[in-house]
Amino acid sequence: MWQLLRAPGFGAYMGARLLARTSDSALSILLGVAVYREAGTALALGWLGLVQAVPAIALVLFGGHAADRYSRRGLAILTGAVRALLVGGLAAVYVLAPGNALIALYGLGFMLGVVNAFADPAISGLEAQVVPAEHAVRGASLLGSSSRIFVLGAPVVGGIVYDLIGPGFTYAGLALMLAASTALLALYVPSAPPVGGYSGGSMLANIAEGIRYVFSDQILVGSMALDLFAVFFGGAAGLFPVFAEMLGVGSSGVGMMRGAASAGALISMALAVRFPPRRSAGIMLHLSIAGFGLGVIVFGLSQSFLLSLAALFFVGLCDGINVVIRQAVVRLAAPDGMRGRISAVRMVFVNSSNELGEFESGMAAAWLGPVAAVWMGGIVTLLVVAITASRAPKLLGIDMSKLRPRPYA
């Protein structure tokens, strides 16, 4: 692990990730809290997920092209600065024109979706620049677990600060954290030339090349599809404000729900640093997502805040395991010259499962009620695991120590 920590630029990259992930974690909760307070309906939370998902999914493949064509460090710096300005702009709205808050919240969600479409592939590709391939699994575990330490407290602290001093100053603080993250990348992560890896065709042809590569690889497409459908139907984070109201807790309770899931993920990721999953990684991946589904079912049926927190802790424990494995799969199975495009395809799946999953949760809650929407989603997650295990046997039997990218030229 010490060799990894001494790798050029790794410390600054990890620090930048910590600041950005902490801000993002608090922001994702506080945006939902603010929209629910302004609109008062679960459907409004679903629309928030949709306005973030549409640009992120529509543009992320172009972001992957840019990450392979241009400097990934430069793109990460540029998009980080824009994100800081956007969140700072939301703070200004709350201070200067609070009557327009709901419009500003949806507008920020949309613009963040646009920027993240270019930021995520660049940051993912930049990780390969600072994490040596032989430390890929341990690097994913260390980055994930260290982020969770800060993410664990961010929603709780963010909710408390939001209630105490108001949204304007809270969003201003999050904007400063994003600015500090960008500064670390700009000052301390060494620059590198664009990787290249193009066949000589047009932009659309090169994007299509990345898509074909993913869908021709059972391990890559299987791991992405497993995440897409499991989280799409089993995700419940978008409904935390609704469950917090049902259980009689406030904004800090919403933060505690997110914090409980982050605590579970932190523990499993920390264990993965010491005991990285290798030969049994495929089996562990499927079992962890099945556990995720079971935890979601308990959360949906719970009428106790403590039981809900325990269920979310277990959900996070399982989620941390599968995140480490899925990130390492992409890191090891993607050729460096296509890493941006392959990461972009992964982001299509991730954004569909997260943001569109929140829209699905909001719509399902509006039609079925929040309780039924959540526990039924957990059952669907279990079915997805069973189907994937039968249709993607290479993924089930994956051995990380032998995983290498296929040629693509």
Backbone hydrogen bonds, N-H to C=O, Kabsch-Sander energy under -0.5 kcal/mol:
donor,donor_aa,acceptor,acceptor_aa,energy
5,L,1,M,-2.1
6,R,2,W,-1.5
7,A,4,L,-1.3
10,F,7,A,-2.0
11,G,7,A,-0.5
13,Y,9,G,-2.4
14,M,10,F,-2.9
15,G,11,G,-2.4
16,A,12,A,-2.6
17,R,13,Y,-2.4
18,L,14,M,-2.5
19,L,15,G,-2.2
20,A,16,A,-2.4
21,R,17,R,-3.1
22,T,18,L,-2.2
23,S,19,L,-2.3
24,D,20,A,-2.8
25,S,21,R,-2.5
26,A,22,T,-2.1
27,L,23,S,-2.7
28,S,24,D,-2.7
29,I,25,S,-1.4
30,L,26,A,-2.7
31,L,27,L,-2.7
32,G,28,S,-1.1
33,V,29,I,-2.5
34,A,30,L,-2.8
35,V,31,L,-2.6
36,Y,32,G,-2.4
37,R,33,V,-2.2
38,E,34,A,-2.2
39,A,35,V,-3.0
40,G,35,V,-0.6
40,G,36,Y,-1.7
45,L,41,T,-0.8
46,G,42,A,-1.5
47,W,43,L,-2.1
48,L,44,A,-1.6
49,G,45,L,-1.9
50,L,46,G,-1.9
51,V,47,W,-2.6
52,Q,48,L,-1.2
53,A,49,G,-1.9
54,V,50,L,-2.5
56,A,52,Q,-1.1
57,I,53,A,-2.9
58,A,54,V,-2.4
59,L,55,P,-2.1
60,V,56,A,-1.2
62,F,59,L,-0.7
63,G,59,L,-1.8
64,G,60,V,-2.2
65,H,61,L,-1.8
66,A,62,F,-2.2
67,A,63,G,-2.1
68,D,64,G,-1.5
69,R,65,H,-1.7
70,Y,66,A,-3.0
75,L,71,S,-2.1
76,A,72,R,-2.3
77,I,73,R,-2.2
78,L,74,G,-2.4
79,T,75,L,-2.7
80,G,76,A,-1.8
81,A,77,I,-2.1
82,V,78,L,-2.0
83,R,79,T,-2.4
84,A,80,G,-1.9
85,L,81,A,-2.0
86,L,82,V,-2.3
87,V,83,R,-2.3
88,G,84,A,-2.2
89,G,85,L,-2.1
90,L,86,L,-1.7
91,A,87,V,-1.9
92,A,88,G,-1.9
93,V,89,G,-1.8
94,Y,90,L,-2.0
95,V,91,A,-1.6
96,L,92,A,-3.1
97,A,93,V,-2.7
100,N,97,A,-2.0
101,A,98,P,-1.6
104,A,100,N,-2.2
105,L,101,A,-2.6
106,Y,102,L,-2.1
107,G,103,I,-2.5
108,L,104,A,-2.8
109,G,105,L,-2.3
110,F,106,Y,-2.2
111,M,107,G,-2.5
112,L,108,L,-2.9
113,G,109,G,-1.6
114,V,110,F,-1.8
115,V,111,M,-2.5
116,N,112,L,-2.9
117,A,113,G,-1.2
118,F,114,V,-0.6
118,F,115,V,-1.3
119,A,115,V,-2.1
120,D,116,N,-2.5
122,A,118,F,-1.0
123,I,119,A,-2.7
124,S,120,D,-2.5
125,G,121,P,-2.5
126,L,122,A,-2.2
127,E,123,I,-1.4
128,A,124,S,-0.8
128,A,125,G,-0.6
129,Q,125,G,-0.7
129,Q,126,L,-0.8
130,V,126,L,-1.1
130,V,127,E,-0.6
131,V,127,E,-1.9
135,H,132,P,-1.8
136,A,133,A,-1.7
139,G,135,H,-3.1
140,A,136,A,-2.4
141,S,137,V,-2.1
142,L,138,R,-2.8
143,L,139,G,-2.8
144,G,140,A,-2.1
145,S,141,S,-3.0
146,S,142,L,-2.4
147,S,143,L,-1.8
148,R,144,G,-1.9
149,I,145,S,-1.3
150,F,146,S,-1.0
150,F,147,S,-0.5
151,V,147,S,-3.0
152,L,148,R,-2.6
153,G,149,I,-0.7
154,A,150,F,-1.7
157,V,153,G,-3.1
158,G,154,A,-3.1
159,G,155,P,-2.4
160,I,156,V,-2.1
161,V,157,V,-3.0
162,Y,158,G,-2.5
163,D,159,G,-1.8
164,L,160,I,-2.1
165,I,161,V,-2.9
166,G,161,V,-0.7
166,G,162,Y,-1.0
170,T,166,G,-1.3
171,Y,167,P,-2.9
172,A,168,G,-1.7
173,G,169,F,-2.0
174,L,170,T,-1.8
175,A,171,Y,-2.1
176,L,172,A,-1.8
177,M,173,G,-1.7
178,L,174,L,-1.9
179,A,175,A,-2.0
180,A,176,L,-2.3
181,S,177,M,-2.1
182,T,178,L,-2.0
183,A,179,A,-2.0
184,L,180,A,-1.9
185,L,181,S,-1.6
186,A,182,T,-2.2
187,L,183,A,-2.3
188,Y,184,L,-2.3
189,V,184,L,-0.6
189,V,185,L,-1.0
196,G,68,D,-1.4
206,N,202,S,-2.2
207,I,203,M,-2.3
208,A,204,L,-2.5
209,E,205,A,-1.7
210,G,206,N,-1.6
211,I,207,I,-1.9
212,R,208,A,-2.7
213,Y,209,E,-2.1
214,V,210,G,-2.0
215,F,211,I,-2.4
216,S,212,R,-1.2
217,D,214,V,-1.4
218,Q,216,S,-0.6
221,V,214,V,-0.7
221,V,217,D,-2.5
222,G,218,Q,-1.9
223,S,219,I,-2.2
224,M,220,L,-2.0
225,A,221,V,-2.5
226,L,222,G,-2.3
227,D,223,S,-1.6
228,L,224,M,-2.6
229,F,225,A,-2.4
230,A,226,L,-1.8
231,V,227,D,-2.2
232,F,228,L,-2.1
233,F,229,F,-1.8
234,G,230,A,-2.3
235,G,231,V,-2.3
239,L,236,A,-1.6
240,F,237,A,-1.6
242,V,239,L,-0.5
243,F,239,L,-2.3
244,A,240,F,-2.8
245,E,241,P,-1.7
246,M,242,V,-2.1
247,L,243,F,-2.2
248,G,244,A,-0.5
248,G,245,E,-0.7
249,V,244,A,-3.0
254,V,250,G,-1.6
255,G,251,S,-2.1
256,M,252,S,-2.1
257,M,253,G,-1.9
258,R,254,V,-2.0
259,G,255,G,-2.8
260,A,256,M,-2.4
261,A,257,M,-1.7
262,S,258,R,-2.2
263,A,259,G,-2.4
264,G,260,A,-1.9
265,A,261,A,-2.1
266,L,262,S,-2.5
267,I,263,A,-2.0
268,S,264,G,-2.0
269,M,265,A,-2.5
270,A,266,L,-2.5
271,L,267,I,-2.1
272,A,268,S,-1.6
273,V,269,M,-1.2
274,R,270,A,-1.2
275,F,271,L,-3.3
281,A,278,R,-1.4
282,G,398,I,-1.1
284,M,280,S,-2.5
285,L,281,A,-2.3
286,H,282,G,-1.9
287,L,283,I,-2.5
288,S,284,M,-2.5
289,I,285,L,-1.7
290,A,286,H,-2.0
291,G,287,L,-2.4
292,F,288,S,-1.9
293,G,289,I,-2.0
294,L,290,A,-2.0
295,G,291,G,-2.5
296,V,292,F,-2.0
297,I,293,G,-1.9
298,V,294,L,-2.0
299,F,295,G,-2.3
300,G,296,V,-2.5
301,L,297,I,-1.7
302,S,298,V,-1.4
308,S,304,S,-2.3
309,L,305,F,-2.3
310,A,306,L,-2.3
311,A,307,L,-2.6
312,L,308,S,-2.4
313,F,309,L,-2.2
314,F,310,A,-2.0
315,V,311,A,-2.3
316,G,312,L,-2.6
317,L,313,F,-2.3
318,C,314,F,-2.2
319,D,315,V,-2.5
320,G,316,G,-2.8
321,I,317,L,-1.1
322,N,318,C,-1.9
323,V,319,D,-2.4
324,V,320,G,-1.8
325,I,321,I,-1.9
326,R,322,N,-2.6
327,Q,323,V,-2.5
328,A,324,V,-2.0
329,V,325,I,-2.2
330,V,326,R,-1.9
331,R,327,Q,-2.3
332,L,328,A,-2.5
333,A,329,V,-2.6
334,A,330,V,-1.1
338,M,335,P,-1.7
339,R,336,D,-1.1
342,I,338,M,-2.8
343,S,339,R,-2.6
344,A,340,G,-2.0
345,V,341,R,-2.0
346,R,342,I,-2.2
347,M,343,S,-2.3
348,V,344,A,-1.7
349,F,345,V,-1.6
350,V,346,R,-2.9
351,N,347,M,-3.4
352,S,348,V,-2.0
353,S,349,F,-2.3
354,N,350,V,-2.8
355,E,351,N,-1.1
356,L,351,N,-1.6
357,G,352,S,-0.5
358,E,354,N,-1.9
359,F,355,E,-1.8
360,E,356,L,-2.8
361,S,357,G,-2.4
362,G,358,E,-2.5
363,M,359,F,-2.6
364,A,360,E,-3.0
365,A,361,S,-2.7
366,A,362,G,-1.9
367,W,363,M,-1.9
368,L,364,A,-3.7
369,G,364,A,-0.6
369,G,365,A,-1.3
373,A,369,G,-2.2
374,V,370,P,-1.8
375,W,371,V,-2.3
376,M,372,A,-2.1
377,G,373,A,-1.2
378,G,374,V,-1.8
379,I,375,W,-1.5
380,V,376,M,-1.9
381,T,377,G,-1.9
382,L,378,G,-1.6
383,L,379,I,-1.8
384,V,380,V,-2.3
385,V,381,T,-2.0
386,A,382,L,-1.8
387,I,383,L,-2.3
388,T,384,V,-2.6
389,A,385,V,-2.3
390,S,386,A,-1.4
391,R,387,I,-2.0
392,A,388,T,-2.3
395,L,392,A,-0.7
396,L,392,A,-1.5
397,G,393,P,-1.8
398,I,395,L,-1.3
400,M,278,R,-1.9
402,K,399,D,-1.6
403,L,399,D,-0.6
403,L,400,M,-0.8
406,R,333,A,-0.5
